[in-house]
Amino acid sequence: MTVSFNNLDLHDINSNLCNFLKEKIAQNDISTYVLSLTT
C-alpha cells in the first residue's frame, strides 16, 4: 500500500485506513495482523 501525503487531508487518510482495515477483515487477515503487532 502506497500513500502520498502531498494532497491528502486527515479525512482522506482516515477513510483510506478504514477501507484498508475493512479489506483485511474481509480477508480474515486481521487476526494475524494484530498478532504481528502484539508480538
N, CA, C and O atoms as a Tripos MOL2 file, in Angstrom:
@<TRIPOS>MOLECULE
protein
  156   155    39     0     0
PROTEIN
NO_CHARGES

@<TRIPOS>ATOM
      1 N           0.8370   -1.1940    0.0000 N.3       1 MET1
      2 CA          0.0000    0.0000    0.0000 C.3       1 MET1
      3 C           0.8740    1.2470    0.0000 C.2       1 MET1
      4 O           1.6670    1.4590    0.9180 O.2       1 MET1
      5 N           0.7270    2.0600   -1.0230 N.am      2 THR2
      6 CA          1.4960    3.2950   -1.0940 C.3       2 THR2
      7 C           0.5930    4.4730   -0.7980 C.2       2 THR2
      8 O          -0.5240    4.5510   -1.3110 O.2       2 THR2
      9 N           1.0680    5.3810    0.0200 N.am      3 VAL3
     10 CA          0.2780    6.5500    0.3970 C.3       3 VAL3
     11 C           1.0790    7.8080    0.1020 C.2       3 VAL3
     12 O           2.2230    7.9460    0.5360 O.2       3 VAL3
     13 N           0.4740    8.7110   -0.6320 N.am      4 SER4
     14 CA          1.0910   10.0110   -0.8860 C.3       4 SER4
     15 C           0.4260   11.0540   -0.0130 C.2       4 SER4
     16 O          -0.7990   11.1710   -0.0040 O.2       4 SER4
     17 N           1.2220   11.8110    0.7200 N.am      5 PHE5
     18 CA          0.6830   12.7950    1.6540 C.3       5 PHE5
     19 C           0.6550   14.2050    1.0650 C.2       5 PHE5
     20 O           0.3990   15.1750    1.7780 O.2       5 PHE5
     21 N           0.9210   14.3140   -0.2410 N.am      6 ASN6
     22 CA          1.0200   15.6480   -0.8410 C.3       6 ASN6
     23 C          -0.3000   16.3980   -0.7590 C.2       6 ASN6
     24 O          -0.3440   17.5300   -0.2780 O.2       6 ASN6
     25 N          -1.3780   15.7720   -1.2280 N.am      7 ASN7
     26 CA         -2.6540   16.4750   -1.3610 C.3       7 ASN7
     27 C          -3.7490   15.8390   -0.5140 C.2       7 ASN7
     28 O          -4.9360   16.0340   -0.7760 O.2       7 ASN7
     29 N          -3.3470   15.0770    0.5040 N.am      8 LEU8
     30 CA         -4.3310   14.4040    1.3380 C.3       8 LEU8
     31 C          -4.5990   15.2090    2.5970 C.2       8 LEU8
     32 O          -3.6970   15.8140    3.1760 O.2       8 LEU8
     33 N          -5.8670   15.2020    3.0070 N.am      9 ASP9
     34 CA         -6.1740   15.7380    4.3270 C.3       9 ASP9
     35 C          -6.4640   14.5790    5.2810 C.2       9 ASP9
     36 O          -6.4550   13.4200    4.8660 O.2       9 ASP9
     37 N          -6.7190   14.8800    6.5410 N.am     10 LEU10
     38 CA         -6.9020   13.8200    7.5300 C.3      10 LEU10
     39 C          -8.0970   12.9430    7.2080 C.2      10 LEU10
     40 O          -8.0740   11.7400    7.4670 O.2      10 LEU10
     41 N          -9.1420   13.5360    6.6450 N.am     11 HIS11
     42 CA        -10.3200   12.7390    6.3190 C.3      11 HIS11
     43 C          -9.9790   11.6930    5.2710 C.2      11 HIS11
     44 O         -10.4210   10.5490    5.3790 O.2      11 HIS11
     45 N          -9.2060   12.0600    4.2640 N.am     12 ASP12
     46 CA         -8.8080   11.1000    3.2390 C.3      12 ASP12
     47 C          -7.9630    9.9880    3.8400 C.2      12 ASP12
     48 O          -8.1380    8.8140    3.5160 O.2      12 ASP12
     49 N          -7.0460   10.3710    4.7170 N.am     13 ILE13
     50 CA         -6.1940    9.3640    5.3490 C.3      13 ILE13
     51 C          -7.0300    8.4110    6.1930 C.2      13 ILE13
     52 O          -6.8380    7.1960    6.1320 O.2      13 ILE13
     53 N          -7.9560    8.9530    6.9780 N.am     14 ASN14
     54 CA         -8.8030    8.1110    7.8240 C.3      14 ASN14
     55 C          -9.6530    7.1680    6.9980 C.2      14 ASN14
     56 O          -9.7910    5.9960    7.3460 O.2      14 ASN14
     57 N         -10.2300    7.6610    5.9020 N.am     15 SER15
     58 CA        -11.0700    6.8060    5.0710 C.3      15 SER15
     59 C         -10.2300    5.7360    4.3930 C.2      15 SER15
     60 O         -10.6850    4.6040    4.2280 O.2      15 SER15
     61 N          -9.0100    6.0800    3.9990 N.am     16 ASN16
     62 CA         -8.1290    5.0880    3.4020 C.3      16 ASN16
     63 C          -7.7790    4.0010    4.4080 C.2      16 ASN16
     64 O          -7.7490    2.8190    4.0630 O.2      16 ASN16
     65 N          -7.5150    4.3930    5.6470 N.am     17 LEU17
     66 CA         -7.2070    3.4130    6.6780 C.3      17 LEU17
     67 C          -8.4080    2.5240    6.9720 C.2      17 LEU17
     68 O          -8.2580    1.3170    7.1630 O.2      17 LEU17
     69 N          -9.5960    3.1160    7.0090 N.am     18 CYS18
     70 CA        -10.8070    2.3390    7.2530 C.3      18 CYS18
     71 C         -11.0170    1.3210    6.1410 C.2      18 CYS18
     72 O         -11.3210    0.1580    6.4050 O.2      18 CYS18
     73 N         -10.8560    1.7580    4.9060 N.am     19 ASN19
     74 CA        -11.0180    0.8410    3.7820 C.3      19 ASN19
     75 C          -9.9730   -0.2630    3.8320 C.2      19 ASN19
     76 O         -10.2790   -1.4200    3.5430 O.2      19 ASN19
     77 N          -8.7400    0.0840    4.1960 N.am     20 PHE20
     78 CA         -7.6700   -0.9010    4.3020 C.3      20 PHE20
     79 C          -8.0060   -1.9500    5.3560 C.2      20 PHE20
     80 O          -7.8310   -3.1460    5.1230 O.2      20 PHE20
     81 N          -8.4900   -1.5010    6.5170 N.am     21 LEU21
     82 CA         -8.8360   -2.4350    7.5820 C.3      21 LEU21
     83 C         -10.0360   -3.2900    7.2080 C.2      21 LEU21
     84 O         -10.0830   -4.4730    7.5440 O.2      21 LEU21
     85 N         -11.0110   -2.6990    6.5120 N.am     22 LYS22
     86 CA        -12.1680   -3.4750    6.0660 C.3      22 LYS22
     87 C         -11.7370   -4.5870    5.1210 C.2      22 LYS22
     88 O         -12.2500   -5.7040    5.1930 O.2      22 LYS22
     89 N         -10.7900   -4.2790    4.2300 N.am     23 GLU23
     90 CA        -10.2820   -5.3070    3.3260 C.3      23 GLU23
     91 C          -9.5730   -6.4030    4.1010 C.2      23 GLU23
     92 O          -9.7430   -7.5850    3.8010 O.2      23 GLU23
     93 N          -8.7780   -6.0230    5.0980 N.am     24 LYS24
     94 CA         -8.0750   -7.0050    5.9150 C.3      24 LYS24
     95 C          -9.0610   -7.9030    6.6550 C.2      24 LYS24
     96 O          -8.8800   -9.1190    6.7120 O.2      24 LYS24
     97 N         -10.1040   -7.2990    7.2200 N.am     25 ILE25
     98 CA        -11.1120   -8.0800    7.9350 C.3      25 ILE25
     99 C         -11.8250   -9.0210    6.9690 C.2      25 ILE25
    100 O         -12.0970  -10.1750    7.3000 O.2      25 ILE25
    101 N         -12.1260   -8.5170    5.7730 N.am     26 ALA26
    102 CA        -12.8130   -9.3380    4.7860 C.3      26 ALA26
    103 C         -11.9480  -10.5220    4.3740 C.2      26 ALA26
    104 O         -12.4660  -11.5880    4.0410 O.2      26 ALA26
    105 N         -10.6410  -10.3360    4.3960 N.am     27 GLN27
    106 CA         -9.7260  -11.4120    4.0140 C.3      27 GLN27
    107 C          -9.3670  -12.3050    5.2030 C.2      27 GLN27
    108 O          -8.5880  -13.2500    5.0730 O.2      27 GLN27
    109 N          -9.9470  -11.9900    6.3640 N.am     28 ASN28
    110 CA         -9.6700  -12.7420    7.5890 C.3      28 ASN28
    111 C          -8.1930  -12.7070    7.9570 C.2      28 ASN28
    112 O          -7.6810  -13.6440    8.5700 O.2      28 ASN28
    113 N          -7.5070  -11.6250    7.5830 N.am     29 ASP29
    114 CA         -6.0950  -11.4770    7.9290 C.3      29 ASP29
    115 C          -5.9010  -10.5980    9.1500 C.2      29 ASP29
    116 O          -4.7770  -10.4070    9.6150 O.2      29 ASP29
    117 N          -7.0090  -10.0580    9.6740 N.am     30 ILE30
    118 CA         -6.8690   -9.0820   10.7520 C.3      30 ILE30
    119 C          -6.3020   -9.7300   12.0080 C.2      30 ILE30
    120 O          -5.5760   -9.0740   12.7550 O.2      30 ILE30
    121 N          -6.6090  -10.9860   12.2590 N.am     31 SER31
    122 CA         -6.1050  -11.6370   13.4620 C.3      31 SER31
    123 C          -4.5920  -11.8080   13.3980 C.2      31 SER31
    124 O          -3.8990  -11.5490   14.3820 O.2      31 SER31
    125 N          -4.0750  -12.2390   12.2590 N.am     32 THR32
    126 CA         -2.6320  -12.3950   12.1300 C.3      32 THR32
    127 C          -1.9470  -11.0410   12.1230 C.2      32 THR32
    128 O          -0.8200  -10.9030   12.5980 O.2      32 THR32
    129 N          -2.6370  -10.0350   11.5780 N.am     33 TYR33
    130 CA         -2.0800   -8.6770   11.5790 C.3      33 TYR33
    131 C          -1.9550   -8.1430   13.0010 C.2      33 TYR33
    132 O          -0.9400   -7.5510   13.3680 O.2      33 TYR33
    133 N          -2.9970   -8.3600   13.7950 N.am     34 VAL34
    134 CA         -2.9590   -7.9100   15.1870 C.3      34 VAL34
    135 C          -1.9140   -8.6950   15.9670 C.2      34 VAL34
    136 O          -1.1870   -8.1290   16.7830 O.2      34 VAL34
    137 N          -1.8390   -9.9890   15.7180 N.am     35 LEU35
    138 CA         -0.8430  -10.8010   16.4080 C.3      35 LEU35
    139 C           0.5670  -10.3330   16.0800 C.2      35 LEU35
    140 O           1.4330  -10.3150   16.9540 O.2      35 LEU35
    141 N           0.8040   -9.9570   14.8370 N.am     36 SER36
    142 CA          2.1360   -9.4900   14.4620 C.3      36 SER36
    143 C           2.4650   -8.1700   15.1450 C.2      36 SER36
    144 O           3.6330   -7.8670   15.3900 O.2      36 SER36
    145 N           1.4300   -7.3810   15.4540 N.am     37 LEU37
    146 CA          1.6600   -6.1180   16.1510 C.3      37 LEU37
    147 C           1.9730   -6.3440   17.6220 C.2      37 LEU37
    148 O           2.7560   -5.6010   18.2120 O.2      37 LEU37
    149 N           1.3660   -7.3630   18.2150 N.am     38 THR38
    150 CA          1.4820   -7.5560   19.6570 C.3      38 THR38
    151 C           2.6680   -8.4330   20.0270 C.2      38 THR38
    152 O           3.0010   -8.5340   21.2080 O.2      38 THR38
    153 N           3.3070   -9.0630   19.0700 N.am     39 THR39
    154 CA          4.4340   -9.9490   19.3810 C.3      39 THR39
    155 C           5.7520   -9.2830   19.0890 C.2      39 THR39
    156 O           6.8060   -9.8860   19.2930 O.2      39 THR39
@<TRIPOS>BOND
     1     1     2 1
     2     2     3 1
     3     3     4 2
     4     3     5 am
     5     5     6 1
     6     6     7 1
     7     7     8 2
     8     7     9 am
     9     9    10 1
    10    10    11 1
    11    11    12 2
    12    11    13 am
    13    13    14 1
    14    14    15 1
    15    15    16 2
    16    15    17 am
    17    17    18 1
    18    18    19 1
    19    19    20 2
    20    19    21 am
    21    21    22 1
    22    22    23 1
    23    23    24 2
    24    23    25 am
    25    25    26 1
    26    26    27 1
    27    27    28 2
    28    27    29 am
    29    29    30 1
    30    30    31 1
    31    31    32 2
    32    31    33 am
    33    33    34 1
    34    34    35 1
    35    35    36 2
    36    35    37 am
    37    37    38 1
    38    38    39 1
    39    39    40 2
    40    39    41 am
    41    41    42 1
    42    42    43 1
    43    43    44 2
    44    43    45 am
    45    45    46 1
    46    46    47 1
    47    47    48 2
    48    47    49 am
    49    49    50 1
    50    50    51 1
    51    51    52 2
    52    51    53 am
    53    53    54 1
    54    54    55 1
    55    55    56 2
    56    55    57 am
    57    57    58 1
    58    58    59 1
    59    59    60 2
    60    59    61 am
    61    61    62 1
    62    62    63 1
    63    63    64 2
    64    63    65 am
    65    65    66 1
    66    66    67 1
    67    67    68 2
    68    67    69 am
    69    69    70 1
    70    70    71 1
    71    71    72 2
    72    71    73 am
    73    73    74 1
    74    74    75 1
    75    75    76 2
    76    75    77 am
    77    77    78 1
    78    78    79 1
    79    79    80 2
    80    79    81 am
    81    81    82 1
    82    82    83 1
    83    83    84 2
    84    83    85 am
    85    85    86 1
    86    86    87 1
    87    87    88 2
    88    87    89 am
    89    89    90 1
    90    90    91 1
    91    91    92 2
    92    91    93 am
    93    93    94 1
    94    94    95 1
    95    95    96 2
    96    95    97 am
    97    97    98 1
    98    98    99 1
    99    99   100 2
   100    99   101 am
   101   101   102 1
   102   102   103 1
   103   103   104 2
   104   103   105 am
   105   105   106 1
   106   106   107 1
   107   107   108 2
   108   107   109 am
   109   109   110 1
   110   110   111 1
   111   111   112 2
   112   111   113 am
   113   113   114 1
   114   114   115 1
   115   115   116 2
   116   115   117 am
   117   117   118 1
   118   118   119 1
   119   119   120 2
   120   119   121 am
   121   121   122 1
   122   122   123 1
   123   123   124 2
   124   123   125 am
   125   125   126 1
   126   126   127 1
   127   127   128 2
   128   127   129 am
   129   129   130 1
   130   130   131 1
   131   131   132 2
   132   131   133 am
   133   133   134 1
   134   134   135 1
   135   135   136 2
   136   135   137 am
   137   137   138 1
   138   138   139 1
   139   139   140 2
   140   139   141 am
   141   141   142 1
   142   142   143 1
   143   143   144 2
   144   143   145 am
   145   145   146 1
   146   146   147 1
   147   147   148 2
   148   147   149 am
   149   149   150 1
   150   150   151 1
   151   151   152 2
   152   151   153 am
   153   153   154 1
   154   154   155 1
   155   155   156 2
@<TRIPOS>SUBSTRUCTURE
     1 MET1         2 RESIDUE 1 A MET
     2 THR2         6 RESIDUE 1 A THR
     3 VAL3        10 RESIDUE 1 A VAL
     4 SER4        14 RESIDUE 1 A SER
     5 PHE5        18 RESIDUE 1 A PHE
     6 ASN6        22 RESIDUE 1 A ASN
     7 ASN7        26 RESIDUE 1 A ASN
     8 LEU8        30 RESIDUE 1 A LEU
     9 ASP9        34 RESIDUE 1 A ASP
    10 LEU10       38 RESIDUE 1 A LEU
    11 HIS11       42 RESIDUE 1 A HIS
    12 ASP12       46 RESIDUE 1 A ASP
    13 ILE13       50 RESIDUE 1 A ILE
    14 ASN14       54 RESIDUE 1 A ASN
    15 SER15       58 RESIDUE 1 A SER
    16 ASN16       62 RESIDUE 1 A ASN
    17 LEU17       66 RESIDUE 1 A LEU
    18 CYS18       70 RESIDUE 1 A CYS
    19 ASN19       74 RESIDUE 1 A ASN
    20 PHE20       78 RESIDUE 1 A PHE
    21 LEU21       82 RESIDUE 1 A LEU
    22 LYS22       86 RESIDUE 1 A LYS
    23 GLU23       90 RESIDUE 1 A GLU
    24 LYS24       94 RESIDUE 1 A LYS
    25 ILE25       98 RESIDUE 1 A ILE
    26 ALA26      102 RESIDUE 1 A ALA
    27 GLN27      106 RESIDUE 1 A GLN
    28 ASN28      110 RESIDUE 1 A ASN
    29 ASP29      114 RESIDUE 1 A ASP
    30 ILE30      118 RESIDUE 1 A ILE
    31 SER31      122 RESIDUE 1 A SER
    32 THR32      126 RESIDUE 1 A THR
    33 TYR33      130 RESIDUE 1 A TYR
    34 VAL34      134 RESIDUE 1 A VAL
    35 LEU35      138 RESIDUE 1 A LEU
    36 SER36      142 RESIDUE 1 A SER
    37 LEU37      146 RESIDUE 1 A LEU
    38 THR38      150 RESIDUE 1 A THR
    39 THR39      154 RESIDUE 1 A THR
